[in-house]
Amino acid sequence: MSGAAGAGPGGAAGGGHWVELKPAVWETVVRACDCCGQVVPKRLWVVDVEGRERRFCGLECESLYRSYVLPKLAR
């Protein structure tokens, strides 16, 4: 991954940043959202969730991950 594109507004927990993706033409690594699984071609929303770095396609998926996925995993 490349450097940050600049800090964006705070996410569901109040922190995170956008990371601009600039893969080389020959690169075959696929980056997917940790919530919905959608392939993310241009930029990722990166945030710390319970001590682990998580990557999302946007703020909405971060919010959904925190409100729906985490409680399901805690069971």
Jmol script that loads the backbone (N, CA, C; Angstrom):
load data "model"
ATOM      1  N   MET A   1       0.835  -1.179   0.000  1.00  0.00           N
ATOM      2  CA  MET A   1       0.000   0.000   0.000  1.00  0.00           C
ATOM      3  C   MET A   1       0.874   1.234   0.000  1.00  0.00           C
ATOM      4  N   SER A   2       0.343   2.284  -0.540  1.00  0.00           N
ATOM      5  CA  SER A   2       1.057   3.551  -0.593  1.00  0.00           C
ATOM      6  C   SER A   2       0.748   4.382   0.635  1.00  0.00           C
ATOM      7  N   GLY A   3       1.292   5.573   0.677  1.00  0.00           N
ATOM      8  CA  GLY A   3       1.092   6.466   1.813  1.00  0.00           C
ATOM      9  C   GLY A   3      -0.331   6.963   1.908  1.00  0.00           C
ATOM     10  N   ALA A   4      -0.639   7.587   3.021  1.00  0.00           N
ATOM     11  CA  ALA A   4      -1.984   8.093   3.268  1.00  0.00           C
ATOM     12  C   ALA A   4      -2.297   9.256   2.344  1.00  0.00           C
ATOM     13  N   ALA A   5      -3.544   9.339   1.939  1.00  0.00           N
ATOM     14  CA  ALA A   5      -3.997  10.421   1.093  1.00  0.00           C
ATOM     15  C   ALA A   5      -4.372  11.628   1.924  1.00  0.00           C
ATOM     16  N   GLY A   6      -4.204  11.529   3.213  1.00  0.00           N
ATOM     17  CA  GLY A   6      -4.576  12.614   4.111  1.00  0.00           C
ATOM     18  C   GLY A   6      -5.619  12.126   5.088  1.00  0.00           C
ATOM     19  N   ALA A   7      -5.647  12.718   6.224  1.00  0.00           N
ATOM     20  CA  ALA A   7      -6.606  12.305   7.246  1.00  0.00           C
ATOM     21  C   ALA A   7      -8.001  12.725   6.845  1.00  0.00           C
ATOM     22  N   GLY A   8      -8.926  11.833   7.008  1.00  0.00           N
ATOM     23  CA  GLY A   8     -10.323  12.140   6.718  1.00  0.00           C
ATOM     24  C   GLY A   8     -11.051  12.412   8.007  1.00  0.00           C
ATOM     25  N   PRO A   9     -12.350  12.614   7.923  1.00  0.00           N
ATOM     26  CA  PRO A   9     -13.119  12.822   9.136  1.00  0.00           C
ATOM     27  C   PRO A   9     -13.129  11.558   9.975  1.00  0.00           C
ATOM     28  N   GLY A  10     -13.326  11.705  11.250  1.00  0.00           N
ATOM     29  CA  GLY A  10     -13.323  10.561  12.154  1.00  0.00           C
ATOM     30  C   GLY A  10     -14.397   9.550  11.807  1.00  0.00           C
ATOM     31  N   GLY A  11     -14.093   8.279  11.996  1.00  0.00           N
ATOM     32  CA  GLY A  11     -15.059   7.226  11.715  1.00  0.00           C
ATOM     33  C   GLY A  11     -15.968   7.006  12.903  1.00  0.00           C
ATOM     34  N   ALA A  12     -16.546   5.825  12.985  1.00  0.00           N
ATOM     35  CA  ALA A  12     -17.496   5.504  14.040  1.00  0.00           C
ATOM     36  C   ALA A  12     -16.870   5.649  15.424  1.00  0.00           C
ATOM     37  N   ALA A  13     -15.574   5.356  15.526  1.00  0.00           N
ATOM     38  CA  ALA A  13     -14.912   5.459  16.824  1.00  0.00           C
ATOM     39  C   ALA A  13     -14.083   6.724  16.937  1.00  0.00           C
ATOM     40  N   GLY A  14     -14.142   7.594  15.916  1.00  0.00           N
ATOM     41  CA  GLY A  14     -13.454   8.867  15.989  1.00  0.00           C
ATOM     42  C   GLY A  14     -12.048   8.890  15.427  1.00  0.00           C
ATOM     43  N   GLY A  15     -11.617   7.877  14.695  1.00  0.00           N
ATOM     44  CA  GLY A  15     -10.277   7.895  14.137  1.00  0.00           C
ATOM     45  C   GLY A  15     -10.136   6.984  12.952  1.00  0.00           C
ATOM     46  N   GLY A  16      -9.220   7.322  12.104  1.00  0.00           N
ATOM     47  CA  GLY A  16      -8.951   6.528  10.924  1.00  0.00           C
ATOM     48  C   GLY A  16      -8.367   7.428   9.862  1.00  0.00           C
ATOM     49  N   HIS A  17      -7.926   6.815   8.774  1.00  0.00           N
ATOM     50  CA  HIS A  17      -7.375   7.605   7.685  1.00  0.00           C
ATOM     51  C   HIS A  17      -7.574   6.877   6.365  1.00  0.00           C
ATOM     52  N   TRP A  18      -7.590   7.651   5.303  1.00  0.00           N
ATOM     53  CA  TRP A  18      -7.700   7.088   3.961  1.00  0.00           C
ATOM     54  C   TRP A  18      -6.308   6.743   3.465  1.00  0.00           C
ATOM     55  N   VAL A  19      -6.192   5.596   2.805  1.00  0.00           N
ATOM     56  CA  VAL A  19      -4.935   5.172   2.194  1.00  0.00           C
ATOM     57  C   VAL A  19      -5.188   5.035   0.700  1.00  0.00           C
ATOM     58  N   GLU A  20      -4.443   5.816  -0.066  1.00  0.00           N
ATOM     59  CA  GLU A  20      -4.548   5.783  -1.524  1.00  0.00           C
ATOM     60  C   GLU A  20      -3.797   4.552  -2.036  1.00  0.00           C
ATOM     61  N   LEU A  21      -4.445   3.757  -2.869  1.00  0.00           N
ATOM     62  CA  LEU A  21      -3.821   2.559  -3.430  1.00  0.00           C
ATOM     63  C   LEU A  21      -3.300   2.889  -4.822  1.00  0.00           C
ATOM     64  N   LYS A  22      -2.031   2.613  -5.040  1.00  0.00           N
ATOM     65  CA  LYS A  22      -1.414   2.864  -6.339  1.00  0.00           C
ATOM     66  C   LYS A  22      -0.625   1.618  -6.746  1.00  0.00           C
ATOM     67  N   PRO A  23      -1.342   0.544  -7.092  1.00  0.00           N
ATOM     68  CA  PRO A  23      -0.641  -0.693  -7.439  1.00  0.00           C
ATOM     69  C   PRO A  23       0.075  -0.569  -8.782  1.00  0.00           C
ATOM     70  N   ALA A  24       1.170  -1.296  -8.907  1.00  0.00           N
ATOM     71  CA  ALA A  24       1.880  -1.365 -10.183  1.00  0.00           C
ATOM     72  C   ALA A  24       1.014  -2.146 -11.170  1.00  0.00           C
ATOM     73  N   VAL A  25       1.252  -1.930 -12.427  1.00  0.00           N
ATOM     74  CA  VAL A  25       0.455  -2.568 -13.476  1.00  0.00           C
ATOM     75  C   VAL A  25       0.460  -4.088 -13.343  1.00  0.00           C
ATOM     76  N   TRP A  26       1.572  -4.655 -12.941  1.00  0.00           N
ATOM     77  CA  TRP A  26       1.706  -6.110 -12.862  1.00  0.00           C
ATOM     78  C   TRP A  26       1.254  -6.699 -11.525  1.00  0.00           C
ATOM     79  N   GLU A  27       0.920  -5.852 -10.563  1.00  0.00           N
ATOM     80  CA  GLU A  27       0.537  -6.325  -9.235  1.00  0.00           C
ATOM     81  C   GLU A  27      -0.815  -7.037  -9.283  1.00  0.00           C
ATOM     82  N   THR A  28      -0.888  -8.201  -8.645  1.00  0.00           N
ATOM     83  CA  THR A  28      -2.124  -8.989  -8.653  1.00  0.00           C
ATOM     84  C   THR A  28      -2.777  -9.103  -7.284  1.00  0.00           C
ATOM     85  N   VAL A  29      -2.281  -8.344  -6.314  1.00  0.00           N
ATOM     86  CA  VAL A  29      -2.846  -8.383  -4.972  1.00  0.00           C
ATOM     87  C   VAL A  29      -4.217  -7.707  -4.981  1.00  0.00           C
ATOM     88  N   VAL A  30      -5.211  -8.403  -4.440  1.00  0.00           N
ATOM     89  CA  VAL A  30      -6.564  -7.862  -4.360  1.00  0.00           C
ATOM     90  C   VAL A  30      -6.803  -7.415  -2.927  1.00  0.00           C
ATOM     91  N   ARG A  31      -7.269  -6.186  -2.765  1.00  0.00           N
ATOM     92  CA  ARG A  31      -7.570  -5.659  -1.432  1.00  0.00           C
ATOM     93  C   ARG A  31      -9.082  -5.598  -1.296  1.00  0.00           C
ATOM     94  N   ALA A  32      -9.585  -6.208  -0.249  1.00  0.00           N
ATOM     95  CA  ALA A  32     -11.033  -6.280  -0.053  1.00  0.00           C
ATOM     96  C   ALA A  32     -11.422  -5.616   1.266  1.00  0.00           C
ATOM     97  N   CYS A  33     -12.650  -5.120   1.307  1.00  0.00           N
ATOM     98  CA  CYS A  33     -13.205  -4.523   2.520  1.00  0.00           C
ATOM     99  C   CYS A  33     -13.382  -5.618   3.574  1.00  0.00           C
ATOM    100  N   ASP A  34     -12.970  -5.335   4.799  1.00  0.00           N
ATOM    101  CA  ASP A  34     -13.086  -6.313   5.888  1.00  0.00           C
ATOM    102  C   ASP A  34     -14.525  -6.525   6.350  1.00  0.00           C
ATOM    103  N   CYS A  35     -15.446  -5.703   5.869  1.00  0.00           N
ATOM    104  CA  CYS A  35     -16.851  -5.858   6.261  1.00  0.00           C
ATOM    105  C   CYS A  35     -17.657  -6.528   5.152  1.00  0.00           C
ATOM    106  N   CYS A  36     -17.695  -5.906   3.974  1.00  0.00           N
ATOM    107  CA  CYS A  36     -18.569  -6.401   2.902  1.00  0.00           C
ATOM    108  C   CYS A  36     -17.861  -7.293   1.891  1.00  0.00           C
ATOM    109  N   GLY A  37     -16.525  -7.271   1.877  1.00  0.00           N
ATOM    110  CA  GLY A  37     -15.771  -8.104   0.960  1.00  0.00           C
ATOM    111  C   GLY A  37     -15.590  -7.510  -0.422  1.00  0.00           C
ATOM    112  N   GLN A  38     -16.123  -6.334  -0.648  1.00  0.00           N
ATOM    113  CA  GLN A  38     -16.001  -5.690  -1.950  1.00  0.00           C
ATOM    114  C   GLN A  38     -14.535  -5.383  -2.246  1.00  0.00           C
ATOM    115  N   VAL A  39     -14.097  -5.617  -3.483  1.00  0.00           N
ATOM    116  CA  VAL A  39     -12.741  -5.291  -3.888  1.00  0.00           C
ATOM    117  C   VAL A  39     -12.616  -3.776  -3.937  1.00  0.00           C
ATOM    118  N   VAL A  40     -11.549  -3.256  -3.336  1.00  0.00           N
ATOM    119  CA  VAL A  40     -11.339  -1.815  -3.252  1.00  0.00           C
ATOM    120  C   VAL A  40     -10.186  -1.436  -4.187  1.00  0.00           C
ATOM    121  N   PRO A  41     -10.471  -0.741  -5.296  1.00  0.00           N
ATOM    122  CA  PRO A  41      -9.431  -0.448  -6.268  1.00  0.00           C
ATOM    123  C   PRO A  41      -8.621   0.828  -6.027  1.00  0.00           C
ATOM    124  N   LYS A  42      -9.201   1.856  -5.406  1.00  0.00           N
ATOM    125  CA  LYS A  42      -8.543   3.163  -5.335  1.00  0.00           C
ATOM    126  C   LYS A  42      -8.071   3.582  -3.942  1.00  0.00           C
ATOM    127  N   ARG A  43      -8.945   3.486  -2.936  1.00  0.00           N
ATOM    128  CA  ARG A  43      -8.545   3.915  -1.600  1.00  0.00           C
ATOM    129  C   ARG A  43      -9.297   3.142  -0.534  1.00  0.00           C
ATOM    130  N   LEU A  44      -8.604   2.932   0.582  1.00  0.00           N
ATOM    131  CA  LEU A  44      -9.147   2.190   1.720  1.00  0.00           C
ATOM    132  C   LEU A  44      -9.282   3.110   2.920  1.00  0.00           C
ATOM    133  N   TRP A  45     -10.327   2.893   3.710  1.00  0.00           N
ATOM    134  CA  TRP A  45     -10.485   3.569   4.992  1.00  0.00           C
ATOM    135  C   TRP A  45      -9.853   2.637   6.019  1.00  0.00           C
ATOM    136  N   VAL A  46      -8.757   3.045   6.641  1.00  0.00           N
ATOM    137  CA  VAL A  46      -8.005   2.211   7.571  1.00  0.00           C
ATOM    138  C   VAL A  46      -8.209   2.737   8.978  1.00  0.00           C
ATOM    139  N   VAL A  47      -8.580   1.828   9.891  1.00  0.00           N
ATOM    140  CA  VAL A  47      -8.876   2.220  11.270  1.00  0.00           C
ATOM    141  C   VAL A  47      -8.504   1.073  12.208  1.00  0.00           C
ATOM    142  N   ASP A  48      -8.171   1.416  13.440  1.00  0.00           N
ATOM    143  CA  ASP A  48      -7.863   0.424  14.459  1.00  0.00           C
ATOM    144  C   ASP A  48      -9.173  -0.020  15.123  1.00  0.00           C
ATOM    145  N   VAL A  49      -9.433  -1.319  15.093  1.00  0.00           N
ATOM    146  CA  VAL A  49     -10.626  -1.880  15.732  1.00  0.00           C
ATOM    147  C   VAL A  49     -10.153  -2.948  16.710  1.00  0.00           C
ATOM    148  N   GLU A  50     -10.336  -2.677  17.978  1.00  0.00           N
ATOM    149  CA  GLU A  50      -9.943  -3.598  19.047  1.00  0.00           C
ATOM    150  C   GLU A  50      -8.495  -4.062  18.912  1.00  0.00           C
ATOM    151  N   GLY A  51      -7.599  -3.120  18.632  1.00  0.00           N
ATOM    152  CA  GLY A  51      -6.179  -3.433  18.566  1.00  0.00           C
ATOM    153  C   GLY A  51      -5.682  -3.999  17.255  1.00  0.00           C
ATOM    154  N   ARG A  52      -6.551  -4.125  16.262  1.00  0.00           N
ATOM    155  CA  ARG A  52      -6.142  -4.662  14.959  1.00  0.00           C
ATOM    156  C   ARG A  52      -6.486  -3.659  13.866  1.00  0.00           C
ATOM    157  N   GLU A  53      -5.603  -3.532  12.898  1.00  0.00           N
ATOM    158  CA  GLU A  53      -5.877  -2.655  11.771  1.00  0.00           C
ATOM    159  C   GLU A  53      -6.912  -3.313  10.860  1.00  0.00           C
ATOM    160  N   ARG A  54      -7.967  -2.589  10.570  1.00  0.00           N
ATOM    161  CA  ARG A  54      -9.020  -3.070   9.675  1.00  0.00           C
ATOM    162  C   ARG A  54      -9.133  -2.116   8.501  1.00  0.00           C
ATOM    163  N   ARG A  55      -9.453  -2.668   7.330  1.00  0.00           N
ATOM    164  CA  ARG A  55      -9.563  -1.871   6.106  1.00  0.00           C
ATOM    165  C   ARG A  55     -10.979  -1.994   5.561  1.00  0.00           C
ATOM    166  N   PHE A  56     -11.550  -0.844   5.249  1.00  0.00           N
ATOM    167  CA  PHE A  56     -12.931  -0.803   4.772  1.00  0.00           C
ATOM    168  C   PHE A  56     -13.025  -0.005   3.483  1.00  0.00           C
ATOM    169  N   CYS A  57     -14.105  -0.225   2.734  1.00  0.00           N
ATOM    170  CA  CYS A  57     -14.321   0.540   1.510  1.00  0.00           C
ATOM    171  C   CYS A  57     -14.831   1.941   1.819  1.00  0.00           C
ATOM    172  N   GLY A  58     -15.343   2.159   3.018  1.00  0.00           N
ATOM    173  CA  GLY A  58     -15.813   3.487   3.399  1.00  0.00           C
ATOM    174  C   GLY A  58     -16.247   3.538   4.855  1.00  0.00           C
ATOM    175  N   LEU A  59     -16.665   4.705   5.266  1.00  0.00           N
ATOM    176  CA  LEU A  59     -17.091   4.914   6.647  1.00  0.00           C
ATOM    177  C   LEU A  59     -18.333   4.101   7.004  1.00  0.00           C
ATOM    178  N   GLU A  60     -19.198   3.888   6.030  1.00  0.00           N
ATOM    179  CA  GLU A  60     -20.426   3.130   6.287  1.00  0.00           C
ATOM    180  C   GLU A  60     -20.112   1.685   6.668  1.00  0.00           C
ATOM    181  N   CYS A  61     -19.136   1.093   5.992  1.00  0.00           N
ATOM    182  CA  CYS A  61     -18.772  -0.290   6.320  1.00  0.00           C
ATOM    183  C   CYS A  61     -18.086  -0.380   7.675  1.00  0.00           C
ATOM    184  N   GLU A  62     -17.307   0.642   8.049  1.00  0.00           N
ATOM    185  CA  GLU A  62     -16.720   0.643   9.390  1.00  0.00           C
ATOM    186  C   GLU A  62     -17.829   0.659  10.439  1.00  0.00           C
ATOM    187  N   SER A  63     -18.810   1.512  10.241  1.00  0.00           N
ATOM    188  CA  SER A  63     -19.925   1.620  11.181  1.00  0.00           C
ATOM    189  C   SER A  63     -20.699   0.301  11.268  1.00  0.00           C
ATOM    190  N   LEU A  64     -20.970  -0.312  10.121  1.00  0.00           N
ATOM    191  CA  LEU A  64     -21.677  -1.594  10.092  1.00  0.00           C
ATOM    192  C   LEU A  64     -20.858  -2.678  10.784  1.00  0.00           C
ATOM    193  N   TYR A  65     -19.558  -2.684  10.562  1.00  0.00           N
ATOM    194  CA  TYR A  65     -18.684  -3.668  11.188  1.00  0.00           C
ATOM    195  C   TYR A  65     -18.737  -3.545  12.711  1.00  0.00           C
ATOM    196  N   ARG A  66     -18.672  -2.314  13.209  1.00  0.00           N
ATOM    197  CA  ARG A  66     -18.695  -2.095  14.658  1.00  0.00           C
ATOM    198  C   ARG A  66     -20.062  -2.405  15.275  1.00  0.00           C
ATOM    199  N   SER A  67     -21.140  -2.070  14.561  1.00  0.00           N
ATOM    200  CA  SER A  67     -22.477  -2.237  15.139  1.00  0.00           C
ATOM    201  C   SER A  67     -23.072  -3.631  14.917  1.00  0.00           C
ATOM    202  N   TYR A  68     -22.631  -4.348  13.890  1.00  0.00           N
ATOM    203  CA  TYR A  68     -23.252  -5.639  13.580  1.00  0.00           C
ATOM    204  C   TYR A  68     -22.266  -6.812  13.657  1.00  0.00           C
ATOM    205  N   VAL A  69     -21.127  -6.690  12.968  1.00  0.00           N
ATOM    206  CA  VAL A  69     -20.196  -7.818  12.885  1.00  0.00           C
ATOM    207  C   VAL A  69     -19.528  -8.102  14.225  1.00  0.00           C
ATOM    208  N   LEU A  70     -18.987  -7.086  14.882  1.00  0.00           N
ATOM    209  CA  LEU A  70     -18.312  -7.324  16.170  1.00  0.00           C
ATOM    210  C   LEU A  70     -19.217  -7.967  17.217  1.00  0.00           C
ATOM    211  N   PRO A  71     -20.461  -7.488  17.386  1.00  0.00           N
ATOM    212  CA  PRO A  71     -21.322  -8.178  18.358  1.00  0.00           C
ATOM    213  C   PRO A  71     -21.592  -9.646  17.991  1.00  0.00           C
ATOM    214  N   LYS A  72     -21.686  -9.942  16.690  1.00  0.00           N
ATOM    215  CA  LYS A  72     -21.905 -11.336  16.265  1.00  0.00           C
ATOM    216  C   LYS A  72     -20.671 -12.183  16.564  1.00  0.00           C
ATOM    217  N   LEU A  73     -19.473 -11.619  16.380  1.00  0.00           N
ATOM    218  CA  LEU A  73     -18.246 -12.364  16.661  1.00  0.00           C
ATOM    219  C   LEU A  73     -18.048 -12.590  18.158  1.00  0.00           C
ATOM    220  N   ALA A  74     -18.591 -11.705  18.977  1.00  0.00           N
ATOM    221  CA  ALA A  74     -18.418 -11.794  20.427  1.00  0.00           C
ATOM    222  C   ALA A  74     -19.248 -12.928  21.045  1.00  0.00           C
ATOM    223  N   ARG A  75     -20.210 -13.428  20.336  1.00  0.00           N
ATOM    224  CA  ARG A  75     -21.065 -14.496  20.869  1.00  0.00           C
ATOM    225  C   ARG A  75     -20.341 -15.781  21.038  1.00  0.00           C
TER     226      ARG A  75
END
end "model"
wireframe off; spacefill off
backbone 0.3
color backbone group
